[in-house]
C-alpha cells in the first residue's frame, strides 16, 4: 500500500476488489475502503478531488453518481457479510454505556481478559485469576500456562469482559485475526487526518466496526499496536492510549522502503570508504579500536565484522552485514578475510590472538574481584598460625622459569646420620587467605588455571593477591604446606609428614642457573647436590615400578611487544632431561605420591589421578633411540589420565600407586582443591567437599583447563611459526626423524626450535637420524609450515 500526494490531494492506492476494479477511473481510489464496514453514525465518505481535466475525462467515461451508488450498494452487502457479531459470547457489556463508563472497565479484576508482554518478542492473551501479592496477578494465558505477571507487563485490558473462560481465548484470537484488515486502519487515518482528530482504541472500534464491544475493541487495539505507519501514540495513561494520525508526509516517508534501502546503502558506502581510507593510512595514524566503536552509525557494522572474524555471529543479520562489507571491499566472504581487513584498518593488532577472542577466556579481573583481593590482604588472619612448623632454618631453593611471577614451590634437603636422604617440598599456602565458596574462590574456580601465553600471563588469582599474599619470596617469611620425606637407599619412601609451616626461601633460581650451580658442584651448595641425588634415586625407583620416561624438548617463547607488527621474539628450548628440570619434576612427583598416600590413609576425598597403562609394554620400544624418538612413540599410544575422588588409582606412566597434583595451588584450581581438603584435615575439621562434590567441581574446572591448554598450545604454535617465518630463507635447521608417516614423509623434531613438523626425506634416511632442513613457507595465521630437506652436495 502506498500514499501519493498529487496536486495537494491525498490519493490512496490499494488492492482492488474484482467487482470494483472494472470501474477504475483516472483518479485512483481506495478500494480497500469499500471493503470496510461503513458506519452510518460517523458517515465515512469517499473523498476524491479531481482536477478539471480529470473531471471531464471521468464524466466522459461514466457518471459519478452511478459509481457512488454502486459502491455504496457493494459496501452495504459486504458490511452484512463481514460485520463482527456484537453479541458474540465473549463477555457481557450493558448497552447504553458511555465511553467513559467503558473506560472505567479497564480496572483489573478476576475474569478480566488482558494482553501482556511475555518477553521481548511475544504478546499473549490471558485471563486474570487472582491477585498475587500487592501488585502482581496470577493469569492463565492462551497456552494454558498459569503464571504471575507484573503490572508493567500488561499492555491492554479488553473492556467490558467479565468472567472470561480462558479455554475460549484461542477462539477469541482466531475471530480477531479473521477481522484484521490493515485497509480499515488506512481508511480511518484518512478520515481522522481530515478532521485533525486523535482517537482511542474504543473510538477507533466504533469508527471501523460500528461497535466497541470486546472483540471489536481488541481488533482495534491490535491494528493500532502493530501499526508503524499511520498512527503514533499521543499519550498512554492507565492503559488508555490516545493515538494521533501521522501527517501525509510522515506516512509517505515510512512507506518509502526504497528510500530506507538507499539510506542503508549510503551508510554502507560511507563505512566502506572509511575502511579504505584506514587501510591506506600509515600504521601509527590508523584509527584506534575505540574510535571505530564511538560512532553509532558504524558500531553495528564493525562489531559484525569482528564477530564474523572469530566465528561468533549471534544471528544471520550479523553474517549478512559482514559478508556485504567484505564484498564491497573486494575481499572473499571468509573469516580469515575479515581478520585481515580488521588488521589492515588497525582494529586488530597484526598478531591478534584469535583463540583468546573466540574462546572468550577471561583475562583481566573485574574491579569487585580486585577490591575483594585487597580486602583479603589487609584484613585476613592465619587460622593455622598456631600449628605452623618453623622451618626457617632450612636452606630453601625455589627453581622455576625466569619469567615466573608466581612461585608455588621450593625444595630443601639434608643427609641424615644414617646416610639416608631427607627432602622437604614446600608448597605455597593460598588457602590461608582464600576460603572455599568465597568470591575470590569462585572466580578462581571459573578460570580453572592461570594462563601462560607467549604474549602475556593471565593469573588465576588477582596479580597483587598472588604476588604479595601467596607467592614464595626470597628472604621473606612465607606460609607454606610442607611435605617432608625420608627416602630408602633405593629411592622408595621410608617415612613422611605433612605440616603447615613457615619458611624463608634462600635462593630464587632459574633452571639455567640451577643447572650451572649443579655443574659447578660447589661445597657450600651441598644441599642442591643432595637434592639431585634424591631425584636420581627416585627416577631409578620409578622406572623399576614401570614408569615410562617421556622427557622431551620443551619450547618457551616470550614476546615483549606483541602489538607491534614485528615484535621481539625470544625463543628458549629446554630439555626435560636436563638435571635441574629432572630434579624439580622428581620432587613434585614425590610430593604427589605422599599426598595420595596421606589422603588414602586418612580417608580424605581428593582428586587422585591415575593413568592405567597395562596394555603398554615399554620393552617393545627398546629398539628406538632413547630420548625424543622413544618418548614421542610412547606418548602416542598412552591412554588418557583418569581421576578418582575416593581412593588412589595406579598411575602407570609415573610408576606410582597413587598421585595427587598438589604443588601449584596458585596456578591450578584442582591443586587448590586438594589444599582445601588436606588443610581441613590438619586442623581437625571435616574436609569441605565430599567425593561427589569434588567430582562435580572437577568436571567444570577440567573443562575450562582443557580449553586453556588448547589456547596455550595454539598460541605457542603461532609464535613458533612466526619465528620461523622471519628466519633467513637459506637458514638450515637440524631435524630429528621421529617416525615415518607415509612413504618418505617423516615426522621431524626441529631441535633448535623444539617443534614437530613433517617433510619428505630422501631414501636412506632412518628413524633417529638427524638431517638438515630449510623453511620454504611459514604462515602463522593459516597454520602452514613447509619444510624441505637439504641434501649434502646439492
C-alpha positions in Angstrom: 0.0 0.0 0.0 1.3 3.5 -0.7 0.3 7.1 -0.4 0.8 9.7 -3.0 0.3 13.4 -2.8 -0.8 14.8 -6.2 -1.9 18.4 -6.6 -2.3 18.6 -2.8 -4.8 15.7 -2.9 -4.5 12.6 -0.7 -4.7 9.7 -3.1 -4.6 6.1 -1.6 -3.7 3.0 -3.6 -4.5 -0.5 -2.6 -5.5 -3.9 -4.0 -9.0 -3.6 -5.5 -12.0 -5.8 -5.3 -12.7 -7.6 -8.6 -16.3 -6.2 -8.6 -15.0 -2.6 -8.4 -11.8 -2.9 -10.5 -13.7 -2.6 -13.7 -14.9 0.8 -12.7 -11.5 2.4 -12.2 -11.2 6.0 -13.4 -8.2 8.3 -13.9 -8.4 9.2 -10.2 -7.3 6.1 -8.2 -9.5 5.4 -5.2 -9.0 3.2 -2.1 -10.9 0.0 -2.9 -10.0 -1.4 0.5 -12.1 1.4 1.9 -15.1 0.0 0.2 -14.4 -3.4 1.9 -14.7 -1.8 5.3 -17.8 -1.8 7.5 -19.4 1.6 6.8 -20.6 3.2 10.0 -23.7 5.4 9.5 -23.1 7.4 12.7 -19.6 8.5 11.7 -20.6 8.7 8.0 -17.4 7.6 6.2 -17.2 9.3 2.8 -15.3 8.7 -0.4 -13.1 11.8 -0.8 -11.7 12.1 -4.2 -10.8 15.5 -5.5 -10.3 15.8 -9.3 -8.5 18.3 -11.5 -10.6 19.9 -14.3 -9.1 17.7 -17.0 -9.5 14.6 -14.8 -13.1 15.5 -14.1 -14.1 15.9 -17.7 -12.3 12.6 -18.5 -14.2 11.0 -15.7 -17.6 12.3 -16.9 -16.8 11.1 -20.3 -16.3 7.5 -19.1 -19.2 7.2 -16.7 -21.5 9.0 -14.2 -20.0 9.8 -10.8 -23.4 9.2 -9.2 -23.8 5.8 -10.6 -20.3 4.9 -9.4 -21.1 6.0 -5.9 -24.4 4.2 -5.9 -22.7 1.0 -7.0 -20.0 1.4 -4.4 -22.5 2.0 -1.5 -24.5 -1.0 -2.6 -21.5 -3.2 -2.5 -20.4 -1.7 0.8 -23.7 -2.5 2.4 -23.5 -6.0 1.1 -20.0 -6.6 2.4 -21.0 -5.0 5.7 -23.7 -7.6 6.2 -21.3 -10.4 5.3 -18.3 -9.3 7.4 -19.8 -7.3 10.3 -18.5 -8.7 13.6 -21.3 -10.1 15.6 -21.6 -7.7 18.6 -23.5 -10.3 20.5 -20.6 -12.8 20.5 -20.4 -14.7 23.8 -17.1 -13.1 24.7 -18.3 -11.3 27.8 -21.1 -9.1 28.8 -21.3 -5.3 28.4 -24.5 -3.5 29.1 -25.9 -1.4 26.2 -26.0 2.3 26.5 -22.8 2.7 28.5 -20.9 5.9 27.7 -17.4 5.7 26.5 -16.1 7.0 29.9 -18.1 4.2 31.6 -16.5 1.7 29.3 -13.0 3.0 30.1 -13.7 2.5 33.8 -14.0 -1.1 33.0 -10.2 -1.2 32.4 -9.7 -1.8 36.1 -8.2 -5.3 36.5 -10.4 -7.8 38.2 -10.9 -11.6 38.3 -12.1 -12.9 35.0 -10.8 -9.9 33.0 -9.3 -10.6 29.6 -5.9 -8.9 29.1 -2.9 -8.8 26.9 0.6 -9.0 28.5 4.2 -9.0 27.3 5.7 -12.4 27.8 9.1 -11.5 26.6 10.7 -9.1 24.2 9.1 -10.8 21.2 5.8 -12.3 22.4 2.5 -10.8 23.5 -0.1 -13.2 25.0 -3.7 -13.1 25.9 -4.7 -14.2 29.3 -7.5 -14.3 31.9 -6.9 -12.7 35.3 -7.4 -15.3 38.1 -6.4 -13.7 41.4 -4.1 -11.1 42.9 -0.6 -12.3 43.7 0.8 -10.1 46.4 0.2 -6.4 46.4 0.6 -5.6 42.7 1.1 -8.8 40.7 -1.7 -11.0 39.3 -1.9 -14.7 38.6 -3.1 -15.2 35.0 -3.9 -18.2 32.7 -2.7 -17.5 29.2 -3.7 -18.7 25.7 -1.2 -21.6 26.0 -2.9 -22.9 29.2 0.0 -21.8 31.4 -0.7 -20.1 34.7 1.9 -17.5 35.9 2.4 -14.4 37.9 2.8 -11.1 35.9 3.7 -7.6 37.0 1.5 -4.6 36.2 4.1 -3.2 33.8 3.8 -6.3 31.7 0.1 -5.6 30.9 -0.3 -3.9 27.6 -4.0 -3.9 27.2 -7.2 -4.9 29.1 -10.1 -5.8 26.9 -13.0 -3.6 28.0 -16.4 -5.0 29.0 -15.3 -8.5 29.8 -16.4 -10.4 32.9 -15.7 -13.9 34.0 -14.0 -14.9 30.7 -13.2 -18.6 30.3 -9.6 -19.0 29.4 -10.5 -22.0 27.3 -12.1 -19.7 24.8 -9.1 -17.5 24.3 -8.0 -19.4 21.2 -11.4 -18.9 19.6 -11.3 -15.2 20.5 -7.9 -14.8 18.9 -9.0 -16.6 15.8 -12.0 -14.4 15.3 -9.9 -11.3 15.9 -7.4 -12.4 13.3 -10.1 -13.1 10.8 -11.2 -9.5 11.1 -7.9 -7.7 11.0 -7.7 -5.8 7.8 -5.0 -3.1 7.6 -7.0 -1.3 5.0 -9.5 -0.4 7.7 -6.8 1.5 9.5 -5.8 3.3 6.4 -9.5 4.4 5.9 -9.7 5.6 9.5 -6.4 7.5 9.0 -7.8 9.4 6.0 -10.9 10.4 8.0 -9.1 11.4 11.2 -6.3 13.3 9.3 -9.0 15.3 7.5 -10.6 16.2 10.9 -7.2 16.6 12.6 -8.6 14.4 15.4 -6.9 11.9 17.7 -8.5 8.6 18.7 -8.7 6.0 21.4 -9.0 2.3 20.8 -12.7 2.3 21.6 -13.3 5.2 19.4 -11.5 3.5 16.5 -13.5 0.4 17.1 -16.7 2.4 16.8 -15.4 4.0 13.6 -14.4 1.0 11.7 -16.6 -1.8 13.2 -19.6 0.2 14.3 -19.2 -1.2 17.8 -16.8 -1.1 20.8 -17.8 -4.5 22.1 -14.9 -6.6 23.5 -13.9 -8.3 20.2 -14.1 -5.1 18.2 -12.1 -3.2 20.7 -9.4 -5.8 20.8 -9.3 -5.9 17.0 -8.8 -2.1 17.0 -6.1 -2.4 19.7 -4.2 -5.0 17.5 -4.4 -2.8 14.5 -3.1 0.2 16.4 -0.4 -1.6 18.4 1.0 -3.3 15.3 0.8 -0.2 13.1 4.1 1.5 12.3 2.8 3.8 9.5 -0.4 5.7 10.1 -0.7 6.4 13.8 1.6 7.4 16.7 0.8 7.2 20.4 0.0 10.7 21.7 -0.3 9.6 25.3 -0.7 6.3 27.2 -2.1 6.6 30.8 -3.7 3.8 32.8 -3.7 1.6 29.7 -5.8 4.2 27.8 -3.7 5.1 24.8 -4.6 8.0 22.6 -3.4 7.8 19.0 -2.7 10.6 16.6 -2.8 10.2 12.8 0.6 10.9 11.2 0.8 13.5 8.6 0.7 12.6 4.9 4.4 13.4 4.6 5.3 11.1 7.5 3.3 8.3 6.0 4.9 8.9 2.7 8.4 8.6 4.3 7.5 5.5 6.2 6.2 3.8 3.1 9.3 4.5 1.1 11.2 1.3 1.6 13.4 2.0 -1.3 14.4 5.2 0.4 15.3 3.3 3.5 17.3 0.9 1.5 19.1 3.7 -0.2 19.9 5.3 3.1 21.3 2.0 4.4 23.3 1.6 1.2 24.7 5.1 1.6 25.8 4.3 5.1 27.4 1.2 3.9 29.3 3.1 1.2 30.4 5.7 3.8 31.7 2.9 6.0 33.5 1.2 3.2 35.1 4.5 2.3 36.3 4.8 5.8 37.7 1.3 5.8 39.5 2.0 2.5 41.0 5.2 3.9 42.1 3.5 7.1 43.8 0.7 5.2 45.8 3.3 3.3 47.0 5.1 6.4 50.4 4.6 8.0 50.4 2.3 10.9 50.7 5.0 13.6 47.9 7.1 12.1 45.2 4.4 11.8 42.1 4.9 14.0 42.1 3.2 17.3 39.7 0.4 18.1 37.7 2.6 20.5 37.2 5.2 17.8 35.5 2.7 15.5 33.1 1.9 18.2 32.4 5.5 19.2 30.4 6.3 16.0 26.9 4.8 16.4 26.3 4.6 12.7 29.3 2.2 12.4 29.2 0.4 15.7 26.9 -2.4 14.4 29.0 -2.9 11.3 32.4 -3.1 12.9 31.0 -5.5 15.6 29.5 -7.6 12.9 32.9 -7.8 11.2 34.6 -8.8 14.4 32.0 -11.4 15.2 32.4 -12.8 11.7 36.2 -12.9 12.0 36.1 -15.0 15.2 33.1 -17.2 14.1 30.9 -15.7 16.8 28.0 -14.1 14.9 24.8 -14.0 17.0 22.4 -14.0 14.1 22.0 -14.0 10.3 21.9 -10.2 10.2 25.5 -10.0 11.6 26.6 -12.6 9.0 24.9 -10.7 6.2 26.2 -7.4 7.2 29.8 -8.7 7.4 29.5 -10.5 4.1 28.2 -7.4 2.4 31.1 -5.3 3.8 33.7 -7.8 2.7 32.1 -8.0 -0.8 32.2 -4.2 -1.2 35.8 -4.2 -0.1 36.7 -6.8 -2.6 37.5 -9.5 0.0 36.4 -13.1 0.0 33.5 -13.7 2.4 35.6 -15.7 4.8 36.5 -15.4 8.4 40.2 -15.1 7.6 39.4 -12.2 5.1 37.6 -10.4 7.9 40.6 -10.9 10.2 42.9 -9.5 7.6 40.7 -6.5 7.0 40.4 -5.7 10.7 44.2 -5.9 10.9 44.6 -3.7 7.9 42.5 -0.9 9.4 44.2 -1.1 12.8 41.2 -2.5 14.7 43.1 -5.7 15.4 46.9 -5.8 16.1 48.9 -7.6 13.4 49.3 -10.7 15.7 45.9 -10.7 17.4 45.2 -13.8 19.4 42.0 -15.0 17.8 41.8 -18.0 20.1 41.6 -15.7 23.1 38.7 -13.9 21.4 36.9 -17.0 20.1 37.0 -18.9 23.4 36.0 -15.8 25.4 38.5 -16.7 28.1 38.6 -14.1 30.9 41.8 -12.1 31.1 41.6 -9.1 33.4 39.9 -9.4 36.8 36.9 -7.3 37.5 37.0 -4.3 39.9 35.0 -6.1 42.5 37.4 -9.1 42.5 40.4 -6.8 42.8 38.7 -5.0 45.8 37.9 -8.3 47.4 41.6 -9.4 46.9 42.8 -6.1 48.5 40.5 -6.7 51.4 41.9 -10.2 51.9 45.4 -8.8 52.0 44.6 -6.1 54.6 42.1 -8.0 56.8 42.8 -11.7 56.7 44.2 -13.7 59.6 46.0 -17.0 59.6 43.8 -19.6 61.2 46.7 -22.1 61.1 49.3 -19.9 62.7 49.5 -21.9 66.0 50.0 -25.2 64.1 52.7 -23.9 61.7 56.1 -25.6 62.0 59.0 -23.2 61.9 61.3 -24.4 59.1 63.1 -21.0 58.5 66.4 -22.7 59.5 66.4 -24.7 56.3 68.2 -23.6 53.1 65.4 -23.4 50.6 65.7 -23.4 46.8 62.9 -22.1 44.6 63.6 -23.1 41.0 61.4 -22.0 38.1 61.5 -20.4 34.6 63.0 -16.9 34.6 59.7 -15.1 33.8 57.7 -16.8 36.5 55.7 -14.3 38.6 54.0 -16.8 40.9 56.3 -19.2 42.8 54.3 -22.1 44.1 57.0 -24.5 45.4 60.5 -24.7 46.8 62.9 -27.5 48.0 65.2 -28.4 50.9 67.4 -31.4 51.6 69.8 -32.9 54.1 71.6 -36.2 54.6 70.7 -37.9 57.9 73.3 -39.5 60.2 72.3 -43.0 58.9 73.1 -41.8 55.4 69.6 -41.6 54.2 68.3 -38.5 52.4 65.5 -36.3 53.8 63.8 -33.8 51.5 61.2 -31.1 52.1 58.8 -30.0 49.4 57.4 -26.6 50.4 54.2 -25.6 48.7 52.7 -22.1 48.8 49.6 -21.8 51.0 46.9 -19.7 49.2 44.2 -21.4 51.3 45.4 -19.5 54.3 43.9 -16.5 52.6 41.1 -17.8 50.4 38.2 -19.8 51.8 36.1 -22.3 49.8 33.0 -20.6 48.4 34.3 -17.1 48.8 34.1 -14.6 45.9 37.8 -15.0 45.1 37.5 -18.8 45.3 34.5 -18.8 42.9 36.4 -16.6 40.4 39.4 -18.9 40.6 37.2 -21.9 40.0 35.6 -20.2 37.0 39.1 -19.7 35.5 40.4 -23.1 36.5 44.0 -22.2 35.8 46.5 -19.4 35.2 47.0 -18.8 31.5 50.6 -18.5 30.4 50.8 -17.2 26.8 53.8 -16.0 24.9 52.4 -12.5 24.9 51.0 -12.3 28.4 50.2 -14.1 31.7 46.6 -14.1 32.9 46.7 -15.3 36.6 44.0 -17.4 38.2 44.1 -15.0 41.2 44.4 -11.2 41.0 48.1 -10.4 40.5 48.5 -8.4 43.7 47.0 -11.1 45.8 49.1 -13.8 44.2 52.3 -11.9 44.3 52.1 -10.3 47.7 49.9 -12.7 49.7 50.5 -16.1 48.2 53.8 -16.4 46.3 57.0 -17.6 47.9 59.5 -14.7 48.1 63.3 -14.8 48.5 64.4 -13.8 52.0 60.8 -13.3 53.3 58.9 -15.3 55.9 56.3 -17.3 53.8 53.4 -19.5 54.8 53.6 -23.0 53.3 52.3 -26.5 53.4 55.4 -28.7 53.7 55.8 -32.4 52.8 58.9 -34.0 54.3 60.1 -37.3 53.1 62.8 -39.7 54.2 64.0 -42.0 51.3 65.3 -45.5 51.5 68.5 -46.1 49.7 66.6 -47.5 46.7 64.5 -44.3 46.4 61.3 -45.6 47.9 59.5 -43.7 50.7 60.6 -44.7 54.2 58.6 -42.1 56.1 56.8 -38.8 55.5 55.0 -36.0 57.3 52.6 -33.2 56.1 52.5 -30.0 58.1 51.6 -26.3 57.9 54.8 -24.4 58.0 56.7 -21.1 57.7 59.8 -21.0 55.5 62.3 -18.4 54.4 63.4 -19.1 50.7 67.2 -18.7 50.3 67.5 -18.8 46.5 65.3 -18.0 43.6 66.9 -19.8 40.7 66.1 -20.3 37.0 66.6 -23.7 35.6 69.6 -22.4 33.8 71.2 -21.0 36.9 70.3 -24.1 38.9 71.9 -26.3 36.2 75.0 -24.2 36.4 75.3 -24.5 40.2 74.9 -28.3 39.9 77.6 -28.4 37.3 80.0 -26.3 39.5 79.5 -28.7 42.4 80.2 -26.1 45.0 80.8 -27.3 48.5 78.6 -24.5 50.0 75.7 -25.8 47.9 75.8 -29.4 49.1 72.0 -29.3 49.7 71.5 -28.8 45.9 73.7 -31.8 45.3 71.7 -33.9 47.7 68.5 -32.9 46.0 69.9 -34.1 42.7 71.0 -37.4 44.3 67.5 -37.8 45.7 65.9 -37.1 42.3 68.2 -39.7 40.6 67.2 -42.3 43.2 63.5 -41.5 42.7 63.8 -41.8 38.9 65.5 -45.1 39.2 62.9 -46.4 41.6 60.0 -45.3 39.5 61.5 -46.9 36.4 61.7 -50.2 38.4 58.0 -49.8 39.1 57.2 -49.5 35.4 57.4 -45.7 34.9 57.7 -44.5 31.3 60.2 -41.8 30.6 58.5 -39.2 28.4 61.2 -36.4 28.7 61.3 -34.4 25.5 62.2 -30.9 24.3 60.0 -28.1 25.6 59.7 -24.7 23.9 59.1 -21.4 25.7 58.5 -18.2 23.9 58.4 -14.7 25.3 57.1 -11.8 23.1 58.0 -8.5 24.5 55.8 -6.1 22.4 53.1 -8.2 20.8 51.1 -5.3 19.4 53.9 -4.3 17.1 53.9 -5.7 13.5 57.4 -7.1 14.1 57.6 -7.8 17.8 60.7 -9.1 19.5 60.5 -12.9 19.9 62.7 -14.7 22.5 62.6 -18.5 22.0 64.0 -21.0 24.5 64.3 -24.7 24.1 64.6 -26.7 27.3 65.4 -30.4 27.6 63.2 -32.0 30.2 66.1 -34.4 30.8 68.2 -31.5 32.0 69.5 -32.2 35.6 67.7 -29.1 37.1 64.4 -29.9 35.4 64.7 -33.6 36.4 65.4 -32.5 40.0 62.3 -30.3 40.2 59.9 -32.7 38.4 61.0 -35.7 40.5 60.4 -33.8 43.7 57.0 -32.6 42.5 56.1 -36.3 41.6 57.3 -37.4 45.1 55.1 -34.8 46.7 52.1 -36.0 44.7 52.7 -39.6 45.8 53.0 -38.6 49.5 49.7 -36.6 49.4 47.9 -39.5 47.8 49.2 -41.9 50.4 48.3 -39.4 53.2 44.8 -39.0 51.8 44.3 -42.7 51.4 45.4 -43.5 55.0 43.1 -40.8 56.4 40.1 -41.4 54.0 40.3 -37.9 52.6 38.4 -37.3 49.3 41.0 -35.9 46.9 41.4 -35.7 43.1 43.5 -38.9 42.8 45.0 -39.1 39.3 45.9 -42.2 37.5 46.9 -43.4 34.1 46.5 -47.1 33.6 48.9 -48.5 31.0 48.6 -52.2 31.5 48.4 -52.5 27.6 51.8 -50.8 27.2 55.0 -52.8 27.1 57.9 -50.3 27.1 60.3 -53.1 26.1 58.7 -53.2 22.7 60.1 -49.7 22.1 63.6 -50.5 23.3 64.9 -50.7 19.8 64.2 -47.0 19.3 66.8 -44.4 20.2 66.4 -43.2 23.8 65.2 -39.7 24.1 62.7 -37.8 21.9 62.2 -40.6 19.4 61.3 -43.2 22.0 59.3 -40.7 24.1 57.2 -39.5 21.2 56.4 -43.1 20.2 55.3 -44.0 23.7 53.2 -40.8 24.2 51.3 -41.5 21.0 49.8 -44.8 22.4 49.2 -43.7 26.0 45.7 -43.8 27.5 44.1 -40.6 28.9 44.5 -39.9 32.6 41.7 -40.7 34.9 40.6 -39.2 38.3 39.0 -41.0 41.3 37.8 -38.9 44.2 37.6 -41.6 46.8 40.8 -43.6 46.6 44.1 -43.6 44.8 44.4 -45.3 41.4 47.6 -46.5 39.9 49.5 -44.1 37.7 51.3 -46.4 35.3 53.2 -43.7 33.4 54.7 -42.3 36.6 55.1 -45.8 38.2 53.2 -44.8 41.3 50.4 -46.5 43.3 48.7 -43.1 43.6 49.2 -39.5 42.8 47.6 -36.1 43.6 48.6 -32.8 42.0 49.4 -30.6 44.9 52.4 -28.3 44.1 50.7 -25.5 42.1 47.8 -24.1 44.1 48.3 -20.6 42.9 48.2 -21.6 39.3 45.8 -24.6 39.2 42.4 -24.8 40.9 42.5 -28.6 41.2 45.7 -28.3 43.3 43.9 -25.7 45.4 41.0 -28.1 46.0 43.5 -30.7 47.3 44.9 -28.0 49.7 41.4 -27.2 51.0 40.9 -30.9 51.8 44.3 -31.6 53.4 44.4 -28.3 55.3 40.9 -29.0 56.8 42.1 -32.5 58.0 45.3 -31.0 59.5 43.1 -28.6 61.6 40.9 -31.4 62.7 38.0 -30.3 60.6 35.8 -32.2 58.2 37.1 -31.7 54.6 34.8 -29.1 53.0 33.9 -31.3 50.0 32.7 -34.8 49.6 33.9 -37.1 46.8 30.7 -36.4 44.9 31.1 -32.6 45.3 34.7 -32.8 44.2 33.7 -34.7 41.1 31.1 -32.1 40.2 33.6 -29.2 40.6 36.3 -31.1 38.7 34.0 -31.6 35.7 33.7 -27.9 35.2 37.2 -26.9 36.2 38.9 -29.6 34.0 36.7 -28.5 31.0 38.0 -24.9 31.4 41.5 -26.1 31.9 41.4 -28.1 28.7 40.2 -25.0 26.8 43.1 -23.1 28.3 45.5 -25.8 27.4 44.4 -25.7 23.8 44.8 -21.9 23.7 48.3 -22.1 25.1 49.2 -24.8 22.6 47.8 -22.8 19.6 49.4 -19.6 20.8 52.8 -21.2 21.2 52.4 -22.8 17.7 51.5 -19.4 16.2 54.6 -17.7 17.5 56.9 -20.6 16.6 55.7 -20.3 13.0 56.1 -16.5 13.2 59.7 -17.0 14.4 60.4 -19.4 11.6 58.8 -17.1 9.0 61.3 -14.4 9.9 64.4 -16.6 9.5 66.7 -16.1 6.5 65.5 -18.1 3.6 68.5 -20.3 3.3 69.0 -20.9 7.0 69.4 -24.6 7.9 67.8 -26.3 10.9 68.8 -29.6 12.4 65.8 -32.0 12.4 65.5 -35.4 14.2 63.5 -38.1 12.3 60.9 -39.4 14.8 58.9 -41.7 12.6 57.6 -42.2 9.1 54.0 -41.0 8.4 53.6 -42.3 4.8 56.1 -43.4 2.3 59.0 -41.0 2.6 57.1 -38.3 4.5 58.6 -38.2 8.0 57.6 -36.6 11.3 60.5 -34.4 12.4 61.6 -32.6 15.5 63.3 -29.3 14.9 66.0 -29.4 17.5 66.8 -25.7 17.7 63.1 -24.8 17.9 61.6 -27.8 19.8 58.8 -28.1 17.3 57.4 -31.1 15.5 56.6 -30.9 11.7 56.8 -33.1 8.7 58.7 -33.2 5.4 59.6 -35.5 2.6 63.1 -37.1 3.2 65.4 -38.8 0.9 65.9 -42.5 0.5 68.3 -43.9 3.1 67.3 -41.7 6.0 66.2 -43.7 9.0 64.3 -43.1 12.2 66.7 -41.4 14.7 68.8 -39.8 12.0 69.4 -36.1 12.0 69.0 -34.1 8.8 69.2 -30.5 7.7 66.0 -28.7 6.5 65.1 -25.3 5.3 61.8 -23.4 5.7 60.1 -23.0 2.4 56.9 -21.5 3.7 55.6 -20.3 7.1 52.2 -18.7 7.6 51.2 -18.5 11.2 47.7 -17.3 10.6 46.9 -20.2 8.2 48.9 -22.7 10.4 51.1 -23.6 7.5 54.7 -24.8 7.6 56.5 -26.3 4.7 60.0 -27.8 5.1 62.5 -29.1 2.6 65.3 -31.4 3.3 68.8 -30.1 2.4 70.8 -32.9 0.9 74.5 -32.7 1.2 76.2 -31.8 -2.1 73.2 -30.2 -3.5 
